[in-house]
Structure formats: structure tokens, C-alpha cells
Amino acid sequence: MIKKLFHRYFELIFWIAAIAALAFADPAGPAHFSLCPFKAVGFTWCPGCGLGHSISWLFHGNIANSWHAHWLGIPALGIILYRIYQLVRLKVFNKNALSAF
């Protein structure tokens, strides 16, 4: 039963957990472990690095640092929140999330 529920709501659980982790993270804290494949290979620049910090700065109310960390952080947060909204409508309320269009 739990496995079935987890399988059904996996994406929704994943996005909510990711947003919650970024909301409670300290963006000014020490560097953390990175899953970035570019960083693992030794590249110093990656197009996605800084998105997490940017979203975390947004949750802490610092838009200037958010923009400085990664300029796509603001739209990325909007897209993730919209995806969570779609999944809640589709999975929880059993309504087609795209029917509003």
C-alpha cells in the first residue's frame, strides 16, 4: 500500500521535499556536496550551478543575492511551484491540470 502511494505521488513528494530543503537551507553557509557532473570532472563553470542557492536566497527574502547566484532562479522557482500546483490538481483532486487552458 505504501509502495503504491509512493509510486503514485513520487514526483509531487520529490518537488515538495526539494523546495522545503531549499527553504530551510542556509545559502550563506559553507559549501556543500555537489551532484554537478561538470564540477566532478573539473570544470569551473556550469550553466546550472547556483540555481539551488538562488532559490534558497529567494526563500530568505534576498532577491539581490538570488539574482547574483543565478539569474534563472526566480523563473525556476515559479516553474517548480506551478508544477507542484499541477500535480496537486491532477493527483490529489483527480482533475486534469491542463483543462484550465
Secondary structure, 3 states (H helix, E strand, C coil): CHHHHHHHCHHHHHHHHHHHHHHHCCCCCCCCCCCCHHHHHCCCCCCCCCHHHHHHHHHCCCHHHHHHHCCCHHHHHHHHHHHHHHHHHHHHCCCCCCCCC
